[in-house]
Amino acid sequence: MNYQSLTDEELILRSRAADAQECAEITDYLLAKFKPLVRSMSNEFFIIGGDSDDLIQEGMIGLFKAIRDYDVQRETSFSTFANLCVRRQIYSAMEASNRKKHTPLNSYISLFSDDEEEKNSLEEHLFDETTVSPEQLVIEQEFWEEFYQELWKRLSKLEREVLSLYREGRSYTEIAAIMNKDPKAIDNALQRIRKKVSLWNFQESEHAPSGA
């Protein structure tokens, strides 16, 4: 069967009516198709403090859940739904591993409110797995866009170029070749970016800090 001729939504509908073998084949096809999305997203979360290999594994779990749980009747496309599920799975894993300390992401959430109860409410709203509506997708997309906009202000020109390529899912070697740099220089730039995120403290002001 040439699955490439079918849309993601058509594939999921087909898998629901297929036998076990074809269902597994379709699932494997979608997992392979969207793995670049998982890798790209794991790179984003690596920047804010996760472990790359673990994040990819968690992201693939989120992708599998997306395939399993996607409601074809919704207006939201599968790719958008998968993006949400992968991001939530990775974030949940990071949150669990850092439950006893404030993570950079939690610090970022405090940008919206200094009130602890309201902050927790916002966090629960953003990452409640029972809530998957078009409105919710817009909220989360805006949340991450604003996060990276604020981070962008703190980075040098070199760091911005490295971050842009890294978020696309490119490896150190690929980035080094594109930028005509030594891979070690790319690694150093990414470590500087991670350090800036880890030192990011919004508690001092109601507004995001200006460039470092």
Rosetta constraint file for C-alpha pairs under 8 A:
AtomPair CA 2 CA 6 HARMONIC 7.91 0.50
AtomPair CA 3 CA 11 HARMONIC 7.28 0.50
AtomPair CA 3 CA 26 HARMONIC 7.64 0.50
AtomPair CA 3 CA 29 HARMONIC 7.78 0.50
AtomPair CA 6 CA 10 HARMONIC 5.90 0.50
AtomPair CA 6 CA 11 HARMONIC 6.21 0.50
AtomPair CA 7 CA 11 HARMONIC 6.20 0.50
AtomPair CA 8 CA 12 HARMONIC 6.31 0.50
AtomPair CA 8 CA 30 HARMONIC 7.71 0.50
AtomPair CA 8 CA 78 HARMONIC 6.47 0.50
AtomPair CA 8 CA 79 HARMONIC 7.81 0.50
AtomPair CA 9 CA 13 HARMONIC 6.29 0.50
AtomPair CA 9 CA 72 HARMONIC 6.31 0.50
AtomPair CA 9 CA 77 HARMONIC 7.53 0.50
AtomPair CA 9 CA 78 HARMONIC 6.34 0.50
AtomPair CA 10 CA 14 HARMONIC 6.08 0.50
AtomPair CA 11 CA 15 HARMONIC 6.10 0.50
AtomPair CA 11 CA 26 HARMONIC 6.77 0.50
AtomPair CA 12 CA 16 HARMONIC 6.33 0.50
AtomPair CA 12 CA 26 HARMONIC 7.66 0.50
AtomPair CA 12 CA 67 HARMONIC 7.13 0.50
AtomPair CA 12 CA 72 HARMONIC 7.76 0.50
AtomPair CA 13 CA 17 HARMONIC 6.82 0.50
AtomPair CA 13 CA 72 HARMONIC 7.23 0.50
AtomPair CA 14 CA 18 HARMONIC 6.03 0.50
AtomPair CA 14 CA 23 HARMONIC 7.92 0.50
AtomPair CA 15 CA 19 HARMONIC 7.76 0.50
AtomPair CA 15 CA 22 HARMONIC 6.83 0.50
AtomPair CA 15 CA 23 HARMONIC 4.59 0.50
AtomPair CA 15 CA 26 HARMONIC 6.38 0.50
AtomPair CA 15 CA 27 HARMONIC 7.80 0.50
AtomPair CA 16 CA 23 HARMONIC 7.13 0.50
AtomPair CA 18 CA 22 HARMONIC 5.84 0.50
AtomPair CA 18 CA 23 HARMONIC 5.63 0.50
AtomPair CA 19 CA 23 HARMONIC 6.04 0.50
AtomPair CA 20 CA 24 HARMONIC 6.14 0.50
AtomPair CA 21 CA 25 HARMONIC 6.29 0.50
AtomPair CA 22 CA 26 HARMONIC 6.15 0.50
AtomPair CA 23 CA 27 HARMONIC 6.16 0.50
AtomPair CA 24 CA 28 HARMONIC 6.09 0.50
AtomPair CA 25 CA 29 HARMONIC 6.13 0.50
AtomPair CA 26 CA 30 HARMONIC 6.22 0.50
AtomPair CA 27 CA 31 HARMONIC 6.08 0.50
AtomPair CA 27 CA 64 HARMONIC 7.81 0.50
AtomPair CA 27 CA 67 HARMONIC 7.10 0.50
AtomPair CA 28 CA 32 HARMONIC 6.15 0.50
AtomPair CA 29 CA 33 HARMONIC 6.08 0.50
AtomPair CA 30 CA 34 HARMONIC 6.07 0.50
AtomPair CA 30 CA 67 HARMONIC 7.79 0.50
AtomPair CA 31 CA 35 HARMONIC 5.91 0.50
AtomPair CA 31 CA 60 HARMONIC 7.44 0.50
AtomPair CA 31 CA 63 HARMONIC 6.90 0.50
AtomPair CA 31 CA 64 HARMONIC 7.03 0.50
AtomPair CA 34 CA 38 HARMONIC 6.67 0.50
AtomPair CA 34 CA 63 HARMONIC 7.72 0.50
AtomPair CA 35 CA 39 HARMONIC 6.23 0.50
AtomPair CA 35 CA 60 HARMONIC 7.22 0.50
AtomPair CA 36 CA 40 HARMONIC 6.06 0.50
AtomPair CA 36 CA 169 HARMONIC 6.89 0.50
AtomPair CA 37 CA 41 HARMONIC 6.12 0.50
AtomPair CA 37 CA 83 HARMONIC 7.46 0.50
AtomPair CA 37 CA 169 HARMONIC 7.93 0.50
AtomPair CA 38 CA 42 HARMONIC 5.98 0.50
AtomPair CA 38 CA 56 HARMONIC 6.25 0.50
AtomPair CA 38 CA 59 HARMONIC 5.40 0.50
AtomPair CA 38 CA 60 HARMONIC 6.51 0.50
AtomPair CA 38 CA 63 HARMONIC 7.69 0.50
AtomPair CA 38 CA 86 HARMONIC 6.73 0.50
AtomPair CA 39 CA 43 HARMONIC 6.25 0.50
AtomPair CA 39 CA 56 HARMONIC 6.01 0.50
AtomPair CA 39 CA 59 HARMONIC 7.88 0.50
AtomPair CA 39 CA 169 HARMONIC 5.69 0.50
AtomPair CA 40 CA 44 HARMONIC 6.66 0.50
AtomPair CA 40 CA 166 HARMONIC 7.55 0.50
AtomPair CA 40 CA 167 HARMONIC 5.40 0.50
AtomPair CA 40 CA 168 HARMONIC 5.40 0.50
AtomPair CA 40 CA 169 HARMONIC 4.10 0.50
AtomPair CA 40 CA 170 HARMONIC 7.87 0.50
AtomPair CA 41 CA 45 HARMONIC 6.49 0.50
AtomPair CA 41 CA 59 HARMONIC 7.87 0.50
AtomPair CA 41 CA 86 HARMONIC 7.81 0.50
AtomPair CA 41 CA 87 HARMONIC 6.95 0.50
AtomPair CA 41 CA 167 HARMONIC 7.04 0.50
AtomPair CA 41 CA 169 HARMONIC 7.73 0.50
AtomPair CA 42 CA 46 HARMONIC 5.96 0.50
AtomPair CA 42 CA 52 HARMONIC 6.36 0.50
AtomPair CA 42 CA 55 HARMONIC 5.34 0.50
AtomPair CA 42 CA 56 HARMONIC 5.59 0.50
AtomPair CA 42 CA 59 HARMONIC 6.97 0.50
AtomPair CA 42 CA 90 HARMONIC 7.43 0.50
AtomPair CA 43 CA 47 HARMONIC 6.45 0.50
AtomPair CA 43 CA 52 HARMONIC 6.85 0.50
AtomPair CA 43 CA 166 HARMONIC 6.57 0.50
AtomPair CA 43 CA 167 HARMONIC 5.75 0.50
AtomPair CA 43 CA 169 HARMONIC 6.52 0.50
AtomPair CA 44 CA 48 HARMONIC 6.95 0.50
AtomPair CA 44 CA 166 HARMONIC 7.91 0.50
AtomPair CA 44 CA 167 HARMONIC 5.74 0.50
AtomPair CA 45 CA 49 HARMONIC 6.41 0.50
AtomPair CA 45 CA 50 HARMONIC 5.75 0.50
AtomPair CA 45 CA 55 HARMONIC 7.53 0.50
AtomPair CA 45 CA 90 HARMONIC 7.61 0.50
AtomPair CA 45 CA 91 HARMONIC 7.77 0.50
AtomPair CA 46 CA 50 HARMONIC 4.44 0.50
AtomPair CA 46 CA 51 HARMONIC 5.90 0.50
AtomPair CA 46 CA 52 HARMONIC 5.63 0.50
AtomPair CA 46 CA 55 HARMONIC 7.57 0.50
AtomPair CA 47 CA 190 HARMONIC 7.38 0.50
AtomPair CA 47 CA 193 HARMONIC 6.98 0.50
AtomPair CA 47 CA 194 HARMONIC 5.14 0.50
AtomPair CA 47 CA 197 HARMONIC 7.63 0.50
AtomPair CA 48 CA 104 HARMONIC 6.43 0.50
AtomPair CA 48 CA 105 HARMONIC 7.01 0.50
AtomPair CA 48 CA 194 HARMONIC 6.10 0.50
AtomPair CA 48 CA 197 HARMONIC 6.17 0.50
AtomPair CA 48 CA 198 HARMONIC 7.13 0.50
AtomPair CA 49 CA 103 HARMONIC 7.90 0.50
AtomPair CA 49 CA 104 HARMONIC 7.54 0.50
AtomPair CA 49 CA 194 HARMONIC 6.87 0.50
AtomPair CA 49 CA 198 HARMONIC 7.45 0.50
AtomPair CA 50 CA 54 HARMONIC 7.86 0.50
AtomPair CA 50 CA 55 HARMONIC 6.72 0.50
AtomPair CA 50 CA 94 HARMONIC 6.46 0.50
AtomPair CA 51 CA 55 HARMONIC 6.00 0.50
AtomPair CA 52 CA 56 HARMONIC 6.33 0.50
AtomPair CA 53 CA 57 HARMONIC 6.45 0.50
AtomPair CA 54 CA 58 HARMONIC 6.23 0.50
AtomPair CA 55 CA 59 HARMONIC 5.94 0.50
AtomPair CA 55 CA 90 HARMONIC 5.91 0.50
AtomPair CA 55 CA 93 HARMONIC 7.93 0.50
AtomPair CA 56 CA 60 HARMONIC 6.23 0.50
AtomPair CA 57 CA 61 HARMONIC 6.50 0.50
AtomPair CA 58 CA 62 HARMONIC 6.35 0.50
AtomPair CA 58 CA 86 HARMONIC 7.74 0.50
AtomPair CA 58 CA 89 HARMONIC 6.14 0.50
AtomPair CA 58 CA 90 HARMONIC 5.50 0.50
AtomPair CA 58 CA 93 HARMONIC 7.09 0.50
AtomPair CA 59 CA 63 HARMONIC 6.19 0.50
AtomPair CA 59 CA 86 HARMONIC 4.88 0.50
AtomPair CA 59 CA 87 HARMONIC 7.09 0.50
AtomPair CA 59 CA 89 HARMONIC 6.17 0.50
AtomPair CA 59 CA 90 HARMONIC 5.60 0.50
AtomPair CA 60 CA 64 HARMONIC 6.15 0.50
AtomPair CA 60 CA 86 HARMONIC 7.13 0.50
AtomPair CA 61 CA 65 HARMONIC 6.29 0.50
AtomPair CA 61 CA 86 HARMONIC 7.52 0.50
AtomPair CA 61 CA 89 HARMONIC 7.24 0.50
AtomPair CA 62 CA 66 HARMONIC 6.23 0.50
AtomPair CA 62 CA 82 HARMONIC 7.61 0.50
AtomPair CA 62 CA 85 HARMONIC 5.18 0.50
AtomPair CA 62 CA 86 HARMONIC 4.30 0.50
AtomPair CA 62 CA 87 HARMONIC 7.54 0.50
AtomPair CA 62 CA 88 HARMONIC 7.38 0.50
AtomPair CA 62 CA 89 HARMONIC 5.09 0.50
AtomPair CA 62 CA 90 HARMONIC 7.50 0.50
AtomPair CA 63 CA 67 HARMONIC 6.40 0.50
AtomPair CA 63 CA 82 HARMONIC 5.84 0.50
AtomPair CA 63 CA 83 HARMONIC 7.99 0.50
AtomPair CA 63 CA 85 HARMONIC 6.43 0.50
AtomPair CA 63 CA 86 HARMONIC 5.45 0.50
AtomPair CA 64 CA 68 HARMONIC 6.23 0.50
AtomPair CA 65 CA 69 HARMONIC 5.86 0.50
AtomPair CA 65 CA 85 HARMONIC 7.17 0.50
AtomPair CA 66 CA 70 HARMONIC 5.54 0.50
AtomPair CA 66 CA 78 HARMONIC 7.96 0.50
AtomPair CA 66 CA 81 HARMONIC 6.73 0.50
AtomPair CA 66 CA 82 HARMONIC 5.21 0.50
AtomPair CA 66 CA 85 HARMONIC 5.86 0.50
AtomPair CA 66 CA 86 HARMONIC 7.77 0.50
AtomPair CA 67 CA 82 HARMONIC 7.55 0.50
AtomPair CA 70 CA 78 HARMONIC 6.90 0.50
AtomPair CA 70 CA 81 HARMONIC 7.27 0.50
AtomPair CA 72 CA 78 HARMONIC 7.95 0.50
AtomPair CA 75 CA 134 HARMONIC 7.72 0.50
AtomPair CA 76 CA 80 HARMONIC 6.53 0.50
AtomPair CA 76 CA 81 HARMONIC 6.66 0.50
AtomPair CA 76 CA 133 HARMONIC 7.93 0.50
AtomPair CA 76 CA 134 HARMONIC 6.38 0.50
AtomPair CA 77 CA 81 HARMONIC 6.33 0.50
AtomPair CA 78 CA 82 HARMONIC 5.90 0.50
AtomPair CA 79 CA 83 HARMONIC 6.12 0.50
AtomPair CA 80 CA 84 HARMONIC 6.42 0.50
AtomPair CA 80 CA 137 HARMONIC 7.93 0.50
AtomPair CA 81 CA 85 HARMONIC 6.26 0.50
AtomPair CA 81 CA 132 HARMONIC 7.97 0.50
AtomPair CA 82 CA 86 HARMONIC 6.01 0.50
AtomPair CA 83 CA 87 HARMONIC 6.16 0.50
AtomPair CA 84 CA 88 HARMONIC 6.12 0.50
AtomPair CA 84 CA 137 HARMONIC 7.21 0.50
AtomPair CA 85 CA 89 HARMONIC 6.09 0.50
AtomPair CA 86 CA 90 HARMONIC 6.24 0.50
AtomPair CA 87 CA 91 HARMONIC 6.06 0.50
AtomPair CA 88 CA 92 HARMONIC 5.92 0.50
AtomPair CA 88 CA 127 HARMONIC 6.16 0.50
AtomPair CA 88 CA 129 HARMONIC 7.60 0.50
AtomPair CA 89 CA 93 HARMONIC 6.27 0.50
AtomPair CA 90 CA 94 HARMONIC 6.31 0.50
AtomPair CA 91 CA 95 HARMONIC 6.01 0.50
AtomPair CA 92 CA 96 HARMONIC 6.09 0.50
AtomPair CA 93 CA 97 HARMONIC 6.35 0.50
AtomPair CA 94 CA 98 HARMONIC 6.23 0.50
AtomPair CA 95 CA 99 HARMONIC 5.62 0.50
AtomPair CA 95 CA 103 HARMONIC 7.71 0.50
AtomPair CA 98 CA 102 HARMONIC 7.10 0.50
AtomPair CA 98 CA 103 HARMONIC 6.64 0.50
AtomPair CA 102 CA 106 HARMONIC 6.09 0.50
AtomPair CA 102 CA 107 HARMONIC 6.79 0.50
AtomPair CA 103 CA 107 HARMONIC 6.32 0.50
AtomPair CA 103 CA 198 HARMONIC 7.85 0.50
AtomPair CA 104 CA 108 HARMONIC 6.21 0.50
AtomPair CA 104 CA 197 HARMONIC 6.37 0.50
AtomPair CA 104 CA 198 HARMONIC 5.59 0.50
AtomPair CA 104 CA 199 HARMONIC 7.85 0.50
AtomPair CA 104 CA 200 HARMONIC 6.82 0.50
AtomPair CA 104 CA 201 HARMONIC 7.96 0.50
AtomPair CA 105 CA 109 HARMONIC 6.35 0.50
AtomPair CA 106 CA 110 HARMONIC 6.59 0.50
AtomPair CA 107 CA 111 HARMONIC 7.20 0.50
AtomPair CA 107 CA 200 HARMONIC 7.51 0.50
AtomPair CA 107 CA 201 HARMONIC 6.33 0.50
AtomPair CA 107 CA 202 HARMONIC 6.21 0.50
AtomPair CA 107 CA 203 HARMONIC 7.52 0.50
AtomPair CA 108 CA 112 HARMONIC 7.93 0.50
AtomPair CA 108 CA 147 HARMONIC 7.35 0.50
AtomPair CA 108 CA 200 HARMONIC 7.98 0.50
AtomPair CA 108 CA 201 HARMONIC 7.76 0.50
AtomPair CA 108 CA 202 HARMONIC 6.59 0.50
AtomPair CA 109 CA 113 HARMONIC 7.41 0.50
AtomPair CA 109 CA 119 HARMONIC 6.74 0.50
AtomPair CA 109 CA 122 HARMONIC 7.91 0.50
AtomPair CA 109 CA 123 HARMONIC 7.22 0.50
AtomPair CA 110 CA 114 HARMONIC 5.70 0.50
AtomPair CA 110 CA 119 HARMONIC 6.20 0.50
AtomPair CA 110 CA 202 HARMONIC 6.54 0.50
AtomPair CA 110 CA 203 HARMONIC 7.07 0.50
AtomPair CA 111 CA 202 HARMONIC 5.81 0.50
AtomPair CA 111 CA 203 HARMONIC 7.67 0.50
AtomPair CA 111 CA 206 HARMONIC 6.25 0.50
AtomPair CA 111 CA 207 HARMONIC 6.47 0.50
AtomPair CA 111 CA 208 HARMONIC 6.67 0.50
AtomPair CA 112 CA 119 HARMONIC 7.43 0.50
AtomPair CA 112 CA 206 HARMONIC 7.81 0.50
AtomPair CA 113 CA 118 HARMONIC 6.72 0.50
AtomPair CA 113 CA 119 HARMONIC 5.78 0.50
AtomPair CA 113 CA 206 HARMONIC 7.71 0.50
AtomPair CA 114 CA 118 HARMONIC 7.93 0.50
AtomPair CA 114 CA 119 HARMONIC 7.01 0.50
AtomPair CA 114 CA 203 HARMONIC 7.43 0.50
AtomPair CA 114 CA 206 HARMONIC 7.52 0.50
AtomPair CA 115 CA 119 HARMONIC 5.96 0.50
AtomPair CA 116 CA 120 HARMONIC 6.15 0.50
AtomPair CA 117 CA 121 HARMONIC 6.20 0.50
AtomPair CA 118 CA 122 HARMONIC 6.18 0.50
AtomPair CA 119 CA 123 HARMONIC 6.26 0.50
AtomPair CA 120 CA 124 HARMONIC 6.12 0.50
AtomPair CA 121 CA 125 HARMONIC 6.12 0.50
AtomPair CA 122 CA 126 HARMONIC 6.11 0.50
AtomPair CA 123 CA 127 HARMONIC 6.25 0.50
AtomPair CA 124 CA 128 HARMONIC 5.46 0.50
AtomPair CA 125 CA 131 HARMONIC 7.87 0.50
AtomPair CA 126 CA 136 HARMONIC 7.51 0.50
AtomPair CA 126 CA 139 HARMONIC 7.64 0.50
AtomPair CA 126 CA 140 HARMONIC 6.39 0.50
AtomPair CA 131 CA 136 HARMONIC 7.19 0.50
AtomPair CA 132 CA 136 HARMONIC 6.13 0.50
AtomPair CA 132 CA 137 HARMONIC 7.05 0.50
AtomPair CA 133 CA 137 HARMONIC 6.34 0.50
AtomPair CA 134 CA 138 HARMONIC 6.43 0.50
AtomPair CA 135 CA 139 HARMONIC 6.37 0.50
AtomPair CA 136 CA 140 HARMONIC 6.25 0.50
AtomPair CA 137 CA 141 HARMONIC 6.05 0.50
AtomPair CA 138 CA 142 HARMONIC 6.11 0.50
AtomPair CA 139 CA 143 HARMONIC 6.12 0.50
AtomPair CA 140 CA 144 HARMONIC 6.37 0.50
AtomPair CA 141 CA 145 HARMONIC 6.15 0.50
AtomPair CA 142 CA 146 HARMONIC 6.06 0.50
AtomPair CA 143 CA 147 HARMONIC 6.25 0.50
AtomPair CA 144 CA 148 HARMONIC 6.31 0.50
AtomPair CA 145 CA 149 HARMONIC 6.10 0.50
AtomPair CA 146 CA 150 HARMONIC 6.16 0.50
AtomPair CA 147 CA 151 HARMONIC 6.26 0.50
AtomPair CA 148 CA 152 HARMONIC 5.81 0.50
AtomPair CA 149 CA 153 HARMONIC 6.76 0.50
AtomPair CA 150 CA 154 HARMONIC 7.24 0.50
AtomPair CA 150 CA 208 HARMONIC 6.86 0.50
AtomPair CA 151 CA 155 HARMONIC 6.89 0.50
AtomPair CA 151 CA 197 HARMONIC 7.44 0.50
AtomPair CA 152 CA 160 HARMONIC 6.70 0.50
AtomPair CA 153 CA 210 HARMONIC 6.68 0.50
AtomPair CA 153 CA 211 HARMONIC 5.22 0.50
AtomPair CA 154 CA 196 HARMONIC 7.61 0.50
AtomPair CA 154 CA 210 HARMONIC 6.84 0.50
AtomPair CA 154 CA 211 HARMONIC 4.06 0.50
AtomPair CA 154 CA 212 HARMONIC 5.30 0.50
AtomPair CA 155 CA 159 HARMONIC 5.63 0.50
AtomPair CA 155 CA 160 HARMONIC 5.94 0.50
AtomPair CA 155 CA 193 HARMONIC 7.16 0.50
AtomPair CA 155 CA 211 HARMONIC 7.18 0.50
AtomPair CA 155 CA 212 HARMONIC 7.68 0.50
AtomPair CA 156 CA 160 HARMONIC 6.15 0.50
AtomPair CA 157 CA 161 HARMONIC 6.37 0.50
AtomPair CA 158 CA 162 HARMONIC 6.25 0.50
AtomPair CA 158 CA 189 HARMONIC 7.57 0.50
AtomPair CA 159 CA 163 HARMONIC 5.96 0.50
AtomPair CA 159 CA 189 HARMONIC 5.72 0.50
AtomPair CA 159 CA 190 HARMONIC 7.18 0.50
AtomPair CA 159 CA 193 HARMONIC 6.87 0.50
AtomPair CA 160 CA 164 HARMONIC 6.10 0.50
AtomPair CA 161 CA 165 HARMONIC 6.43 0.50
AtomPair CA 162 CA 166 HARMONIC 5.99 0.50
AtomPair CA 162 CA 175 HARMONIC 6.92 0.50
AtomPair CA 162 CA 186 HARMONIC 6.85 0.50
AtomPair CA 162 CA 189 HARMONIC 7.15 0.50
AtomPair CA 162 CA 190 HARMONIC 7.26 0.50
AtomPair CA 163 CA 167 HARMONIC 5.99 0.50
AtomPair CA 163 CA 190 HARMONIC 7.25 0.50
AtomPair CA 164 CA 168 HARMONIC 6.61 0.50
AtomPair CA 165 CA 169 HARMONIC 7.00 0.50
AtomPair CA 165 CA 170 HARMONIC 5.98 0.50
AtomPair CA 165 CA 175 HARMONIC 6.46 0.50
AtomPair CA 166 CA 170 HARMONIC 5.15 0.50
AtomPair CA 166 CA 171 HARMONIC 6.85 0.50
AtomPair CA 166 CA 172 HARMONIC 7.82 0.50
AtomPair CA 166 CA 175 HARMONIC 7.33 0.50
AtomPair CA 170 CA 174 HARMONIC 5.92 0.50
AtomPair CA 170 CA 175 HARMONIC 6.36 0.50
AtomPair CA 171 CA 175 HARMONIC 6.21 0.50
AtomPair CA 172 CA 176 HARMONIC 6.04 0.50
AtomPair CA 172 CA 183 HARMONIC 5.74 0.50
AtomPair CA 172 CA 186 HARMONIC 6.26 0.50
AtomPair CA 172 CA 187 HARMONIC 6.86 0.50
AtomPair CA 173 CA 177 HARMONIC 6.20 0.50
AtomPair CA 173 CA 183 HARMONIC 5.73 0.50
AtomPair CA 174 CA 178 HARMONIC 6.20 0.50
AtomPair CA 175 CA 179 HARMONIC 6.04 0.50
AtomPair CA 175 CA 181 HARMONIC 7.96 0.50
AtomPair CA 175 CA 183 HARMONIC 7.70 0.50
AtomPair CA 175 CA 186 HARMONIC 7.21 0.50
AtomPair CA 176 CA 180 HARMONIC 5.50 0.50
AtomPair CA 176 CA 181 HARMONIC 4.64 0.50
AtomPair CA 176 CA 182 HARMONIC 5.67 0.50
AtomPair CA 176 CA 183 HARMONIC 5.15 0.50
AtomPair CA 176 CA 185 HARMONIC 7.95 0.50
AtomPair CA 176 CA 186 HARMONIC 6.36 0.50
AtomPair CA 177 CA 181 HARMONIC 6.52 0.50
AtomPair CA 181 CA 185 HARMONIC 6.51 0.50
AtomPair CA 181 CA 186 HARMONIC 7.17 0.50
AtomPair CA 182 CA 186 HARMONIC 6.77 0.50
AtomPair CA 183 CA 187 HARMONIC 6.28 0.50
AtomPair CA 184 CA 188 HARMONIC 6.12 0.50
AtomPair CA 185 CA 189 HARMONIC 6.19 0.50
AtomPair CA 186 CA 190 HARMONIC 6.29 0.50
AtomPair CA 187 CA 191 HARMONIC 6.22 0.50
AtomPair CA 188 CA 192 HARMONIC 6.22 0.50
AtomPair CA 189 CA 193 HARMONIC 6.28 0.50
AtomPair CA 190 CA 194 HARMONIC 6.21 0.50
AtomPair CA 191 CA 195 HARMONIC 6.12 0.50
AtomPair CA 192 CA 196 HARMONIC 6.23 0.50
AtomPair CA 193 CA 197 HARMONIC 6.37 0.50
AtomPair CA 194 CA 198 HARMONIC 6.15 0.50
AtomPair CA 195 CA 199 HARMONIC 6.15 0.50
AtomPair CA 196 CA 200 HARMONIC 6.11 0.50
AtomPair CA 202 CA 206 HARMONIC 7.02 0.50
AtomPair CA 202 CA 207 HARMONIC 7.15 0.50
AtomPair CA 202 CA 208 HARMONIC 6.16 0.50
AtomPair CA 202 CA 209 HARMONIC 7.16 0.50
AtomPair CA 205 CA 209 HARMONIC 7.52 0.50
